[in-house]
Amino acid sequence: MNTCSWQIEETNLKQNKMTTETMTVFRKLFESGFHNDFDTMADTIAEDCEWILMPDMNKVYKGKKEVVQLCTQGKLASDKTPEILFDKATAEWGVFEYVNRGVITKEAVEFSKTTGWQFPTDASTLVGQKYAVGVSFIYQINAEGKIAHLREYLDMASLMKQFTPADKLVANVS
């Protein structure tokens, strides 16, 4: 199989036969972080990486140390089951999209305070509530095959809609 340096080959036993899957660098970051393998996760991130929370660029994480801390805290704060929708990359860039389904935890409320994301005044009232939110990542890969620049898009509007009583929603009709 012909693979680029930004890909890894992962061998799995499935139904008693060997299969080989090619995994994008972001999928490697995602899967290793999900399984608490933070050393492998950190190995996917460039030393000068910049991770930006979109759409309003309210928080920028600069450097491998800050990005690894963000990924680690985000994982440890969540109680989720991801549903991967899209995962494609070239040698220079990639796109990863998933639906994050989970339950709001106390740790997630604390983590949200570090991101600059807008939550209700008292986000602690959300603890224990279920949610589903779309998340997309567009990223650039450096010559060493590591994530060098990333924009994370979280659908905050649909997330907040899940926690707003129906009688408080205002339709935007033109």
C-alpha positions in Angstrom: 0.0 0.0 0.0 1.3 3.4 -0.9 1.0 5.9 2.0 2.3 9.4 2.7 4.3 10.3 5.8 1.2 12.0 7.3 -0.6 8.7 7.4 -0.2 5.7 9.6 -1.1 2.1 8.9 -3.1 0.5 11.6 -3.6 -3.3 11.6 -6.7 -4.7 13.1 -8.1 -8.1 13.6 -11.7 -8.1 12.3 -13.7 -11.3 12.1 -10.5 -13.4 12.2 -8.8 -11.7 9.2 -6.2 -9.0 9.0 -7.2 -5.6 7.5 -5.2 -2.5 7.1 -6.7 1.0 7.5 -5.1 4.2 6.6 -5.7 6.8 9.2 -5.4 10.6 8.8 -3.2 12.5 11.2 -6.3 14.1 12.8 -8.0 10.8 13.2 -4.9 9.6 15.0 -5.1 12.7 17.3 -8.9 12.0 17.8 -8.7 8.3 18.4 -5.6 8.4 20.7 -7.1 11.3 22.7 -10.5 9.4 23.0 -8.6 6.4 24.4 -6.5 8.6 26.8 -3.2 7.9 24.9 -2.1 11.5 25.3 1.5 10.8 24.3 0.4 9.5 20.9 -2.0 12.4 20.6 0.7 14.9 21.3 2.9 13.4 18.6 0.4 14.5 16.0 0.8 18.2 16.9 3.5 20.5 15.5 5.6 22.5 18.0 4.3 25.8 16.5 0.7 24.6 16.1 -2.1 27.2 16.3 -5.6 26.0 17.2 -8.4 28.5 16.7 -12.0 28.2 18.1 -14.4 29.5 15.5 -16.6 31.1 14.3 -15.6 34.3 16.1 -12.0 33.3 16.8 -12.7 34.0 20.5 -9.8 31.8 21.7 -6.5 30.9 20.1 -4.2 28.2 21.4 -0.6 28.7 20.3 2.2 26.1 20.6 2.2 22.4 21.2 2.0 22.7 24.9 -1.2 24.8 24.9 -2.8 22.7 22.2 -2.1 19.4 24.0 -3.5 20.9 27.2 -6.7 22.0 25.3 -7.1 18.5 23.8 -6.4 16.7 27.1 -8.8 18.9 29.2 -11.5 18.7 26.5 -11.3 14.9 26.5 -11.2 14.5 30.3 -14.1 17.0 30.7 -16.5 15.2 28.4 -18.8 12.2 28.6 -19.5 11.6 24.9 -20.0 9.1 22.2 -18.6 10.6 18.9 -20.2 9.7 15.5 -17.6 10.4 12.8 -19.2 11.8 9.6 -16.3 12.8 7.5 -12.5 12.4 7.5 -10.4 13.3 4.5 -6.9 14.6 4.2 -4.2 15.3 1.6 -0.5 15.7 2.4 -1.1 19.4 3.1 -4.6 19.8 4.6 -7.5 17.9 6.0 -11.2 18.1 7.2 -12.7 16.1 10.0 -16.4 16.3 11.0 -18.3 14.5 13.7 -21.4 14.7 15.9 -20.6 14.8 19.6 -23.4 13.1 21.6 -23.1 13.2 25.3 -24.1 14.4 28.7 -23.0 17.7 30.2 -20.7 17.1 33.2 -19.4 19.4 35.9 -16.0 19.1 34.3 -17.4 20.2 30.9 -18.9 23.3 32.6 -15.5 24.2 34.0 -13.8 23.5 30.7 -16.3 25.7 28.8 -15.1 28.7 31.0 -11.6 28.4 29.5 -12.8 28.5 25.9 -14.6 31.8 25.7 -17.8 30.0 24.4 -21.0 31.7 25.3 -23.1 29.6 27.7 -26.0 30.5 30.0 -25.2 32.7 32.9 -25.3 29.7 35.2 -24.0 26.8 33.1 -24.0 24.5 36.1 -27.8 24.2 35.6 -27.0 22.2 32.4 -25.1 19.3 34.3 -26.7 16.0 33.5 -28.5 17.1 30.3 -28.0 15.2 27.1 -26.8 17.0 24.0 -25.8 16.4 20.4 -23.6 19.0 18.5 -21.8 19.1 15.2 -18.1 19.8 15.3 -15.8 20.3 12.3 -12.1 20.8 12.0 -10.2 22.2 9.0 -6.4 21.8 9.4 -3.1 22.2 7.7 -0.4 19.6 7.9 3.3 20.6 7.9 6.2 18.8 6.1 6.7 16.5 9.1 3.1 15.3 8.8 1.9 17.1 12.0 -1.0 19.4 12.5 0.3 22.9 12.2 -2.8 25.1 12.0 -6.4 24.2 12.8 -9.8 25.9 13.0 -12.5 24.2 15.1 -16.1 24.9 14.3 -18.6 24.0 17.0 -22.3 24.6 16.2 -23.0 26.6 19.3 -26.4 27.8 18.1 -27.8 24.3 17.8 -26.2 23.4 21.1 -27.8 26.3 23.0 -31.1 25.7 21.3 -31.2 22.3 23.0 -31.0 24.0 26.4 -33.4 26.8 25.8 -37.1 26.2 26.6 -39.3 26.3 23.5 -41.3 29.3 24.8 -38.0 31.3 25.0 -36.9 30.6 21.4 -37.3 33.5 18.9 -37.7 32.6 15.2 -35.8 34.8 12.8 -38.3 35.2 10.0 -37.8 37.6 7.2 
